[in-house]
């Protein structure tokens, strides 16, 4: 007889193969329970299947997404998602809800059966009235998980948290499957031909201007002869600005490989000269950002240039894993200077990444069965 708990993972994401935190949490939970993912994907389709990491999933098509334009009437869309999913998870013992967009699941929960995994600071609950709503949800949750200690401490200091014993954090470290992945992309030979044995910089997550895509690429083009590989989506306005400024050089030096599965990333990343990770620090989420790709680079022995964002800056400075600039990246000359410093001390930073990187390795035991038993 199977006495395992049944856990439903709820998530809205671009795609399950791109969401590394959901992948790692799903695998960790599957060691302790029967797990299924219920999701809303970018393609907005009804589908049933099994992920590449062996966890079954069901995705949903929302009528409200067809009726209302993108980024409008979000509450109606989330309510429809909740209603559609709720019917499918009635027999599940535990709900593992991801991000603040899933707040309706703990809010409507009759019993305290929900674990709320907040990948970002829940800024939608910061005003006076929504803070009361957060406290109501907080009281009903078994556990609320945050992305790092800095974000958790910030929420304590701003008095959003009323039940500190219910809160913990899980750093989004890469796992062993990522570290030892030898998956080869379909067009990898074309990439190597384009590279032609030259040094290159690996960049990822430059989908919006808050991550300074223009400054990042411009600083490399201005100060090095390296080529640049960009994974993921890229800000359209900054793409045009770069194209207008650098013309043919931009297209010769920069290769956009688009969205790629998590376990394909090492093929592109592990031989990069370095990587740059920047976040606008005008918001708490930016100030206390701790990007997944930050740890992915370190664990593969790739030095880092990052901004002044505290979680990443402290690690880079304390462990000498690269260069942390004094600003968040809005000043391009800070980045150019950082590249020069990194180049001058490259062997030191490289060796420190190789030596210290493995301490930032995901462990399935960070998820405790006692949270729901």
C-alpha positions in Angstrom: 0.0 0.0 0.0 1.3 3.4 -0.9 1.3 5.7 2.2 3.1 8.6 0.5 1.5 12.0 0.6 0.2 13.5 -2.6 1.6 16.9 -3.4 0.3 19.2 -6.1 2.8 21.8 -7.3 1.1 25.0 -8.7 3.0 27.3 -11.0 2.6 29.9 -13.7 5.8 29.8 -15.8 7.1 30.3 -19.3 7.9 26.6 -19.6 8.7 23.8 -17.2 12.0 22.9 -18.9 13.2 26.5 -18.3 12.1 26.8 -14.7 15.1 25.4 -12.7 13.6 26.1 -9.2 10.5 24.1 -10.0 12.6 21.3 -11.5 14.7 21.0 -8.4 11.8 21.3 -5.9 9.8 18.7 -7.9 12.6 16.2 -7.9 13.3 16.8 -4.2 9.6 16.3 -3.3 9.3 13.2 -5.5 11.7 11.5 -3.1 9.3 12.0 -0.3 5.8 12.0 -1.9 3.8 11.5 -5.1 4.1 14.7 -7.0 2.2 16.3 -9.9 2.7 19.7 -11.4 -0.4 21.8 -12.3 0.7 24.8 -14.4 -0.2 27.7 -16.6 2.3 28.0 -19.4 3.1 30.7 -21.9 1.5 28.6 -24.8 -1.8 28.6 -22.9 -2.7 25.0 -23.9 -4.4 22.1 -22.2 -1.8 19.4 -22.0 -0.9 16.3 -20.0 2.6 14.9 -20.0 5.8 14.1 -18.1 8.7 16.5 -17.7 12.2 15.5 -18.8 12.9 15.0 -15.1 10.1 12.4 -14.7 7.4 14.4 -12.9 3.9 14.3 -14.5 2.2 17.6 -15.3 -1.1 19.1 -16.4 -1.3 22.5 -18.0 -4.4 24.6 -18.5 -5.8 26.8 -21.2 -7.5 30.0 -19.9 -10.4 31.6 -21.8 -9.7 34.9 -20.1 -6.3 35.0 -21.7 -8.0 34.9 -25.1 -10.5 37.6 -24.1 -8.2 40.1 -22.3 -4.9 41.4 -23.6 -1.6 40.6 -22.0 -1.0 42.1 -18.5 -4.6 43.2 -18.1 -7.4 41.8 -15.8 -4.8 39.6 -14.1 -7.0 38.9 -11.1 -9.7 37.4 -13.4 -7.1 35.3 -15.1 -5.7 34.0 -11.8 -9.2 33.3 -10.5 -10.0 31.2 -13.6 -6.7 29.4 -13.2 -7.6 28.7 -9.5 -11.0 27.4 -10.4 -9.7 25.1 -13.2 -6.9 23.7 -11.0 -8.9 23.3 -7.9 -11.1 20.7 -9.5 -8.0 18.6 -10.3 -6.3 18.8 -6.9 -9.2 17.9 -4.6 -7.6 14.5 -3.6 -4.1 15.9 -3.0 -2.8 16.2 0.6 -0.5 19.2 0.2 -0.5 22.2 -2.2 2.9 23.6 -3.1 2.0 27.0 -4.5 4.7 29.0 -6.3 5.1 32.8 -6.3 2.6 35.5 -5.2 0.5 34.9 -8.4 -0.7 31.7 -6.7 -2.0 33.4 -3.6 -5.6 32.3 -4.2 -4.6 28.7 -3.3 -3.6 29.4 0.3 -6.2 32.1 0.6 -9.1 29.8 -0.2 -7.7 26.8 1.5 -10.1 25.3 4.0 -7.4 23.5 5.8 -3.8 24.5 6.4 -2.5 22.4 3.6 -0.4 24.9 1.6 3.3 25.6 1.3 3.9 29.0 -0.4 7.2 29.2 -2.3 7.8 32.9 -3.0 10.5 33.3 -5.6 10.3 37.1 -5.3 9.5 39.6 -2.6 5.7 39.8 -2.6 5.5 43.5 -3.3 1.8 43.4 -4.2 1.1 43.0 -0.5 3.0 46.0 0.7 0.2 48.5 1.1 -1.9 48.7 4.3 -4.9 46.7 3.2 -3.1 44.0 1.2 -0.8 43.5 4.2 -3.8 42.4 6.1 -4.5 39.9 3.3 -1.0 38.6 3.5 -1.3 38.1 7.2 -4.5 36.1 6.6 -2.7 33.9 4.1 0.4 33.6 6.2 -1.7 32.3 9.1 -3.2 29.6 6.9 0.1 28.3 5.4 2.1 25.4 6.7 5.3 27.2 5.6 6.3 30.2 3.5 9.6 29.9 1.6 11.7 32.8 0.4 14.6 32.9 -2.1 17.3 34.0 0.3 17.9 35.3 3.8 18.2 38.9 2.6 14.6 38.9 1.3 13.3 37.2 4.4 15.1 39.7 6.7 13.7 42.6 4.6 10.1 41.4 5.1 10.7 41.0 8.8 12.1 44.5 9.0 9.2 46.0 7.1 6.7 44.1 9.3 5.0 42.2 6.5 5.7 39.0 8.5 3.6 38.3 11.6 4.5 34.6 12.1 8.3 34.3 11.7 8.3 30.7 12.7 6.4 29.8 9.5 9.1 31.3 7.3 12.3 30.0 5.9 14.5 30.4 2.8 15.9 28.1 0.2 18.7 29.4 -2.0 18.3 28.7 -5.7 21.6 26.8 -6.0 22.3 24.5 -9.1 22.0 20.8 -8.5 24.3 17.9 -9.3 22.3 17.1 -12.5 23.1 20.6 -13.8 26.7 20.5 -12.7 27.4 17.2 -14.4 25.1 17.6 -17.4 26.7 16.7 -20.7 23.7 17.4 -22.9 24.7 18.8 -26.3 22.4 21.3 -28.0 21.1 20.4 -31.4 23.0 23.2 -33.2 26.1 23.2 -31.1 28.4 22.5 -34.0 27.2 25.6 -35.7 27.9 27.5 -32.5 31.5 26.2 -32.4 32.0 27.2 -36.0 30.8 30.7 -35.3 33.0 30.8 -32.2 36.1 29.7 -34.2 38.2 29.1 -31.1 37.8 32.6 -29.8 37.1 33.6 -26.2 33.5 34.5 -25.4 31.3 35.9 -22.6 28.1 34.1 -21.6 25.0 36.2 -20.8 21.5 35.2 -19.8 18.3 36.7 -18.5 18.5 40.1 -20.3 14.8 40.1 -21.1 14.1 43.6 -19.8 15.9 46.9 -19.3 16.1 46.5 -15.5 18.9 44.1 -16.1 20.9 46.6 -18.2 21.2 44.6 -21.4 22.5 47.6 -23.4 25.2 48.5 -20.8 26.2 44.8 -20.4 26.8 44.1 -24.1 28.2 47.6 -24.9 30.8 47.3 -22.1 32.1 44.1 -23.6 32.2 45.4 -27.2 33.9 48.6 -26.0 36.6 47.0 -23.9 37.4 43.5 -25.3 37.6 41.5 -28.6 35.5 38.7 -27.1 32.4 37.3 -28.7 29.1 37.2 -26.7 26.6 34.4 -26.3 23.1 35.5 -25.1 20.7 32.9 -23.8 17.0 33.6 -23.2 14.9 36.5 -24.3 16.4 40.0 -24.9 14.9 43.5 -24.5 13.7 44.7 -27.9 14.5 48.4 -27.3 18.0 47.7 -26.2 18.5 45.3 -29.1 17.7 48.2 -31.5 19.9 50.6 -29.6 22.9 48.2 -29.9 22.2 47.5 -33.5 22.0 51.2 -34.3 25.2 52.0 -32.4 27.5 49.0 -33.5 26.0 48.0 -36.8 27.8 45.0 -38.3 30.0 44.6 -35.2 27.0 43.8 -33.2 25.9 41.0 -35.5 29.4 39.6 -35.9 30.2 39.5 -32.2 26.8 38.7 -30.6 24.9 35.4 -30.9 21.4 35.1 -29.6 20.5 31.4 -28.9 17.1 32.1 -27.4 15.4 30.0 -24.7 17.2 26.8 -23.8 16.5 24.0 -21.4 18.3 24.3 -18.1 20.4 21.2 -18.6 21.7 22.5 -21.9 23.1 25.7 -20.3 26.4 24.0 -19.1 27.4 23.3 -22.7 27.4 27.0 -23.5 28.5 28.3 -20.0 31.3 26.2 -18.8 33.9 27.4 -21.3 33.0 31.1 -21.1 35.6 33.6 -20.1 33.2 35.2 -17.6 29.6 36.2 -17.1 27.9 39.5 -16.2 24.8 39.7 -13.9 23.2 43.1 -13.2 20.0 44.2 -11.7 18.5 47.6 -11.2 18.5 48.2 -7.4 15.6 50.7 -7.2 13.3 48.0 -5.9 13.7 45.6 -3.0 13.6 42.6 -5.4 16.5 44.1 -7.3 18.5 45.1 -4.2 18.2 41.6 -2.8 18.4 39.6 -6.0 20.3 36.3 -6.1 20.1 35.1 -9.6 20.1 31.4 -10.4 22.5 32.1 -13.3 24.9 33.7 -10.8 25.4 30.4 -9.0 25.3 28.4 -12.3 28.4 30.3 -13.5 30.3 30.0 -10.2 29.7 26.3 -9.8 31.0 25.7 -13.4 34.2 27.7 -12.6 33.2 30.9 -14.5 34.2 34.2 -12.9 31.5 36.8 -12.3 31.0 40.6 -12.7 28.0 41.7 -10.7 26.5 44.9 -9.5 26.2 46.2 -5.9 23.2 44.0 -5.2 24.0 42.8 -1.7 23.5 39.0 -1.9 25.7 38.6 -5.0 28.2 41.4 -4.1 29.0 39.9 -0.7 29.8 36.5 -2.1 31.9 37.8 -5.0 33.9 40.1 -2.7 34.3 37.7 0.2 35.3 34.7 -2.0 37.1 36.7 -4.7 35.1 35.1 -7.4 35.2 38.1 -9.7 34.4 41.8 -9.5 31.5 43.5 -7.8 31.1 47.1 -9.1 30.1 50.0 -6.8 26.8 50.7 -8.7 24.1 48.4 -9.9 25.2 48.6 -13.5 23.6 51.8 -14.7 27.0 53.4 -15.3 28.7 51.6 -18.2 32.1 52.9 -17.2 31.9 50.9 -13.9 31.4 47.7 -15.9 34.2 48.5 -18.3 36.5 49.1 -15.3 35.4 45.9 -13.8 36.2 44.0 -16.9 39.8 45.4 -16.8 40.2 44.4 -13.2 38.9 40.9 -13.9 41.3 40.5 -16.8 44.2 41.7 -14.7 43.4 39.1 -11.9 41.8 36.5 -14.0 43.7 33.4 -12.8 43.0 34.2 -9.2 39.3 34.6 -9.8 39.1 31.5 -12.0 40.9 29.4 -9.4 38.7 30.6 -6.6 35.6 29.7 -8.6 36.9 26.2 -9.2 37.9 25.8 -5.6 34.9 27.4 -3.8 32.1 26.9 -6.3 30.9 23.5 -5.1 29.8 24.9 -1.8 26.8 26.4 -3.7 25.3 23.1 -4.6 21.7 22.3 -4.2 20.8 19.6 -1.6 17.3 17.9 -1.7 17.4 17.8 2.1 16.7 21.6 2.3 13.0 20.5 1.8 11.8 19.1 5.1 9.1 16.4 5.3 8.3 17.7 8.8 6.8 20.8 7.2 3.7 18.8 6.3 3.7 15.8 8.6 
